[in-house]
Amino acid sequence: MALSKETVRYVADLSRIELRPEELEELSRQLEAILEFIDQLDKADIAGVEPTSHVAGLANVMRDDVPVSSLPVEKTLANAPHKEGGYFVVPKVIE
């Protein structure tokens, strides 16, 4: 698929990209190569191919959610630089 330099310049302007003439030339060639590859993909016979969201099959590998006892408050706050009433004290970030 042939791309005119005007089309590439127009797309660059829409993208707010400033291109030098040599960059325009190179980008035109690269975009043409990309579009040619997409044309090849369009010609591929995909009849009977199931749509997928990933190339490899995925399975849920998360562990079962089993309740366990948590860390005691005293041990959790043992190394806290500032604590008050069983909570961490942090600097205020919203005025």
C-alpha positions as protocol buffer text, in pm:
chain_id: "A"
residue {
  index: 1
  type: MET
  ca { x: 0 y: 0 z: 0 }
}
residue {
  index: 2
  type: ALA
  ca { x: 151 y: 328 z: -108 }
}
residue {
  index: 3
  type: LEU
  ca { x: 146 y: 614 z: 138 }
}
residue {
  index: 4
  type: SER
  ca { x: 197 y: 966 z: 18 }
}
residue {
  index: 5
  type: LYS
  ca { x: 427 y: 1195 z: 210 }
}
residue {
  index: 6
  type: GLU
  ca { x: 134 y: 1433 z: 251 }
}
residue {
  index: 7
  type: THR
  ca { x: -62 y: 1162 z: 432 }
}
residue {
  index: 8
  type: VAL
  ca { x: 232 y: 1088 z: 662 }
}
residue {
  index: 9
  type: ARG
  ca { x: 283 y: 1460 z: 725 }
}
residue {
  index: 10
  type: TYR
  ca { x: -91 y: 1495 z: 801 }
}
residue {
  index: 11
  type: VAL
  ca { x: -80 y: 1206 z: 1051 }
}
residue {
  index: 12
  type: ALA
  ca { x: 235 y: 1352 z: 1209 }
}
residue {
  index: 13
  type: ASP
  ca { x: 59 y: 1689 z: 1245 }
}
residue {
  index: 14
  type: LEU
  ca { x: -241 y: 1521 z: 1408 }
}
residue {
  index: 15
  type: SER
  ca { x: -1 y: 1347 z: 1647 }
}
residue {
  index: 16
  type: ARG
  ca { x: 179 y: 1674 z: 1718 }
}
residue {
  index: 17
  type: ILE
  ca { x: 505 y: 1525 z: 1589 }
}
residue {
  index: 18
  type: GLU
  ca { x: 746 y: 1754 z: 1409 }
}
residue {
  index: 19
  type: LEU
  ca { x: 938 y: 1570 z: 1137 }
}
residue {
  index: 20
  type: ARG
  ca { x: 1244 y: 1674 z: 941 }
}
residue {
  index: 21
  type: PRO
  ca { x: 1238 y: 1584 z: 567 }
}
residue {
  index: 22
  type: GLU
  ca { x: 1469 y: 1284 z: 615 }
}
residue {
  index: 23
  type: GLU
  ca { x: 1254 y: 1161 z: 905 }
}
residue {
  index: 24
  type: LEU
  ca { x: 945 y: 1199 z: 690 }
}
residue {
  index: 25
  type: GLU
  ca { x: 1106 y: 983 z: 422 }
}
residue {
  index: 26
  type: GLU
  ca { x: 1206 y: 712 z: 671 }
}
residue {
  index: 27
  type: LEU
  ca { x: 871 y: 713 z: 849 }
}
residue {
  index: 28
  type: SER
  ca { x: 688 y: 683 z: 517 }
}
residue {
  index: 29
  type: ARG
  ca { x: 887 y: 369 z: 433 }
}
residue {
  index: 30
  type: GLN
  ca { x: 831 y: 221 z: 779 }
}
residue {
  index: 31
  type: LEU
  ca { x: 456 y: 286 z: 774 }
}
residue {
  index: 32
  type: GLU
  ca { x: 429 y: 135 z: 425 }
}
residue {
  index: 33
  type: ALA
  ca { x: 605 y: -180 z: 551 }
}
residue {
  index: 34
  type: ILE
  ca { x: 369 y: -201 z: 847 }
}
residue {
  index: 35
  type: LEU
  ca { x: 62 y: -161 z: 627 }
}
residue {
  index: 36
  type: GLU
  ca { x: 193 y: -424 z: 384 }
}
residue {
  index: 37
  type: PHE
  ca { x: 233 y: -667 z: 673 }
}
residue {
  index: 38
  type: ILE
  ca { x: -122 y: -594 z: 788 }
}
residue {
  index: 39
  type: ASP
  ca { x: -242 y: -662 z: 432 }
}
residue {
  index: 40
  type: GLN
  ca { x: -68 y: -1002 z: 450 }
}
residue {
  index: 41
  type: LEU
  ca { x: -246 y: -1076 z: 778 }
}
residue {
  index: 42
  type: ASP
  ca { x: -579 y: -982 z: 620 }
}
residue {
  index: 43
  type: LYS
  ca { x: -519 y: -1247 z: 351 }
}
residue {
  index: 44
  type: ALA
  ca { x: -459 y: -1527 z: 604 }
}
residue {
  index: 45
  type: ASP
  ca { x: -725 y: -1799 z: 612 }
}
residue {
  index: 46
  type: ILE
  ca { x: -865 y: -1795 z: 963 }
}
residue {
  index: 47
  type: ALA
  ca { x: -1183 y: -1988 z: 899 }
}
residue {
  index: 48
  type: GLY
  ca { x: -1250 y: -2218 z: 1192 }
}
residue {
  index: 49
  type: VAL
  ca { x: -994 y: -2051 z: 1420 }
}
residue {
  index: 50
  type: GLU
  ca { x: -1131 y: -1977 z: 1766 }
}
residue {
  index: 51
  type: PRO
  ca { x: -1084 y: -1615 z: 1879 }
}
residue {
  index: 52
  type: THR
  ca { x: -846 y: -1584 z: 2173 }
}
residue {
  index: 53
  type: SER
  ca { x: -719 y: -1307 z: 2394 }
}
residue {
  index: 54
  type: HIS
  ca { x: -379 y: -1475 z: 2449 }
}
residue {
  index: 55
  type: VAL
  ca { x: -151 y: -1684 z: 2234 }
}
residue {
  index: 56
  type: ALA
  ca { x: -98 y: -1942 z: 2507 }
}
residue {
  index: 57
  type: GLY
  ca { x: -381 y: -2089 z: 2711 }
}
residue {
  index: 58
  type: LEU
  ca { x: -404 y: -1939 z: 3056 }
}
residue {
  index: 59
  type: ALA
  ca { x: -531 y: -2099 z: 3371 }
}
residue {
  index: 60
  type: ASN
  ca { x: -599 y: -1945 z: 3707 }
}
residue {
  index: 61
  type: VAL
  ca { x: -294 y: -2025 z: 3917 }
}
residue {
  index: 62
  type: MET
  ca { x: -399 y: -1842 z: 4231 }
}
residue {
  index: 63
  type: ARG
  ca { x: -411 y: -2029 z: 4559 }
}
residue {
  index: 64
  type: ASP
  ca { x: -729 y: -2088 z: 4752 }
}
residue {
  index: 65
  type: ASP
  ca { x: -825 y: -1804 z: 4982 }
}
residue {
  index: 66
  type: VAL
  ca { x: -773 y: -1953 z: 5326 }
}
residue {
  index: 67
  type: PRO
  ca { x: -816 y: -1731 z: 5631 }
}
residue {
  index: 68
  type: VAL
  ca { x: -516 y: -1722 z: 5863 }
}
residue {
  index: 69
  type: SER
  ca { x: -440 y: -1517 z: 6170 }
}
residue {
  index: 70
  type: SER
  ca { x: -274 y: -1184 z: 6101 }
}
residue {
  index: 71
  type: LEU
  ca { x: 26 y: -1020 z: 6261 }
}
residue {
  index: 72
  type: PRO
  ca { x: -38 y: -873 z: 6607 }
}
residue {
  index: 73
  type: VAL
  ca { x: -67 y: -492 z: 6614 }
}
residue {
  index: 74
  type: GLU
  ca { x: 231 y: -455 z: 6851 }
}
residue {
  index: 75
  type: LYS
  ca { x: 458 y: -654 z: 6621 }
}
residue {
  index: 76
  type: THR
  ca { x: 329 y: -472 z: 6313 }
}
residue {
  index: 77
  type: LEU
  ca { x: 403 y: -131 z: 6462 }
}
residue {
  index: 78
  type: ALA
  ca { x: 732 y: -234 z: 6628 }
}
residue {
  index: 79
  type: ASN
  ca { x: 955 y: -58 z: 6371 }
}
residue {
  index: 80
  type: ALA
  ca { x: 717 y: 226 z: 6281 }
}
residue {
  index: 81
  type: PRO
  ca { x: 888 y: 565 z: 6316 }
}
residue {
  index: 82
  type: HIS
  ca { x: 560 y: 724 z: 6432 }
}
residue {
  index: 83
  type: LYS
  ca { x: 256 y: 549 z: 6577 }
}
residue {
  index: 84
  type: GLU
  ca { x: -47 y: 651 z: 6775 }
}
residue {
  index: 85
  type: GLY
  ca { x: -338 y: 451 z: 6910 }
}
residue {
  index: 86
  type: GLY
  ca { x: -247 y: 133 z: 6723 }
}
residue {
  index: 87
  type: TYR
  ca { x: -204 y: 308 z: 6385 }
}
residue {
  index: 88
  type: PHE
  ca { x: 82 y: 435 z: 6169 }
}
residue {
  index: 89
  type: VAL
  ca { x: 117 y: 815 z: 6176 }
}
residue {
  index: 90
  type: VAL
  ca { x: 210 y: 964 z: 5838 }
}
residue {
  index: 91
  type: PRO
  ca { x: 244 y: 1321 z: 5713 }
}
residue {
  index: 92
  type: LYS
  ca { x: -71 y: 1485 z: 5583 }
}
residue {
  index: 93
  type: VAL
  ca { x: -73 y: 1492 z: 5200 }
}
residue {
  index: 94
  type: ILE
  ca { x: -403 y: 1668 z: 5136 }
}
residue {
  index: 95
  type: GLU
  ca { x: -461 y: 2022 z: 5252 }
}
